[in-house]
Amino acid sequence: MRSLPITLKTVDVSLVLRMAERATRPASRRNYLLLSRSADGWLYLFSPLLIALVNTGAALQFLYSCGAAYAIERSLYWTIKNTTRRNRPPEAIPGLRSIVVANDRFSLPSGHTSGAFLFVTMLSQCLNPLWALGYFWAAGVGTSRVGLGVHYPTDVCAGALLGICVGFAASGVLL
């Protein structure tokens, strides 16, 4: 009997298919949608206002730091995405349909995941290390993007790495 080689691509595809099957359950679908929408960007815009309720100086520093970090992250994200030009799972896996329509054509890296990990990194570096617990939320965002059928797990890993690296670099330079 011949064994099949296990490659990163086969693991990627099998995890997408498993998560997509799970998304047929109403509770899973609802949770995926909720987590994904929580990283649509509105939270990042309103967070300095919420921080200002407690400490105006910290809110301004956080606003400036995050603004610079997101400018760097979005530039890198867009460059990587349009250089690698990796097709999204529904274009590459026959019969797969995504639950949501992605805003752009390519999948690597996951922008929702990158933004979420950057946000948590900036919170934990700029305000309080306890915000690092937010990495659980950011991981949930990435998982939801796979479950919704718009990303592969490696897209999510690349997005997480991008967000964390830019966050640490920006907070180290700007603070």
C-alpha positions in Angstrom: 0.0 0.0 0.0 1.3 3.4 -1.0 1.2 6.1 1.6 0.1 9.6 0.6 2.6 12.4 1.4 1.3 14.8 3.9 2.0 18.3 2.7 1.1 21.7 4.1 -1.3 22.1 1.2 -3.2 18.9 2.0 -3.4 19.9 5.7 -4.6 23.4 4.7 -7.3 22.0 2.4 -8.5 19.3 4.9 -8.8 21.9 7.7 -10.7 24.2 5.5 -13.1 21.4 4.5 -13.5 20.3 8.2 -14.2 23.9 9.3 -16.6 24.5 6.5 -18.5 21.4 7.4 -18.7 22.6 11.0 -20.0 26.0 9.7 -23.2 24.2 8.5 -24.3 24.0 12.1 -26.2 27.2 13.0 -24.4 27.8 16.3 -21.0 27.5 14.7 -22.0 29.7 11.8 -23.3 32.4 14.2 -20.1 32.3 16.3 -17.9 32.5 13.2 -19.8 35.4 11.9 -19.7 37.2 15.2 -16.0 36.7 15.7 -15.2 37.7 12.1 -17.4 40.9 12.3 -15.7 41.9 15.6 -12.5 42.4 13.6 -14.1 44.5 10.8 -12.3 47.6 12.1 -14.9 49.5 14.1 -13.4 48.3 17.4 -10.0 49.7 16.5 -11.5 53.1 15.7 -13.5 53.3 19.0 -10.9 52.0 21.4 -9.1 55.3 21.8 -12.4 56.9 22.8 -13.0 54.3 25.4 -9.5 54.6 26.7 -10.0 58.4 26.9 -12.7 57.9 29.5 -10.0 56.6 31.8 -6.8 58.4 30.7 -6.7 61.1 28.0 -2.9 61.1 27.7 -2.8 57.3 27.2 -5.6 57.5 24.7 -3.7 60.0 22.5 -0.5 58.0 22.7 -2.4 54.9 21.8 -4.1 56.6 18.9 -0.9 57.9 17.5 1.0 54.6 18.0 -1.9 52.5 16.5 -2.3 54.9 13.6 1.3 54.5 12.6 1.3 50.7 13.3 -1.8 50.2 11.1 -0.4 52.3 8.3 2.7 50.0 8.3 0.6 46.8 8.7 -1.9 47.7 5.9 0.9 48.6 3.5 2.7 45.3 4.1 -0.5 43.3 4.1 -1.6 44.8 0.7 1.9 44.3 -0.8 2.1 40.6 0.4 -1.5 39.9 -0.7 -1.0 41.3 -4.2 2.5 39.7 -4.6 1.6 36.2 -3.6 -1.8 36.3 -5.3 -3.0 33.1 -3.6 -6.6 32.2 -4.6 -9.2 31.9 -1.8 -10.4 28.5 -0.9 -13.7 28.6 -3.0 -11.7 29.3 -6.1 -9.2 26.5 -5.4 -11.3 23.8 -3.8 -14.1 22.4 -6.1 -17.5 22.5 -4.5 -16.6 24.8 -1.6 -18.7 27.8 -1.0 -17.8 30.5 1.4 -20.4 31.9 3.9 -19.3 35.5 3.4 -18.0 37.4 0.4 -14.5 38.6 0.9 -13.6 42.2 0.3 -10.7 41.4 -2.0 -9.7 38.6 -4.4 -6.7 37.0 -2.7 -6.3 35.2 0.6 -2.7 35.4 1.9 -2.3 36.9 4.5 -5.6 37.2 6.4 -6.2 40.9 7.0 -8.8 40.3 9.7 -6.3 38.2 11.6 -3.4 40.5 11.0 -5.5 43.5 12.3 -6.7 41.6 15.4 -3.2 40.4 16.4 -1.8 43.9 15.8 -4.6 45.5 17.9 -3.9 43.1 20.8 -0.2 43.5 20.6 -0.5 47.3 20.7 -2.9 47.1 23.6 -0.6 44.9 25.6 2.5 46.9 24.7 1.1 50.4 25.1 -1.4 50.0 27.9 -1.2 46.9 30.1 0.3 43.5 29.6 -3.0 41.9 30.7 -4.4 42.8 27.3 -2.3 39.9 26.0 -5.3 37.7 27.0 -6.9 39.3 23.9 -4.7 36.9 21.8 -7.5 34.3 22.5 -10.0 36.6 20.8 -7.5 37.3 17.9 -7.0 33.5 17.4 -10.8 33.1 17.4 -11.0 35.7 14.6 -8.5 33.8 12.5 -10.3 30.5 13.2 -13.6 32.1 12.1 -12.1 33.2 8.8 -11.2 29.6 8.0 -14.6 28.4 9.1 -16.3 31.0 6.9 -14.4 29.6 3.9 -12.4 32.7 3.0 -9.0 31.7 4.3 -6.7 28.7 4.7 -5.1 28.1 8.1 -1.7 29.2 6.7 -3.2 32.6 5.6 -4.3 33.0 9.3 -0.9 32.1 10.6 0.8 34.5 8.2 -1.7 37.2 9.3 -1.0 36.6 13.0 2.7 36.7 12.4 2.4 40.0 10.4 0.3 41.6 13.1 2.5 40.6 16.0 5.7 41.5 14.3 4.5 45.0 13.2 3.0 45.5 16.7 6.2 44.7 18.5 8.3 46.7 16.0 6.0 49.7 16.1 5.6 49.7 19.9 9.4 49.4 20.3 10.1 52.3 17.9 7.2 54.6 18.9 7.2 54.2 22.7 
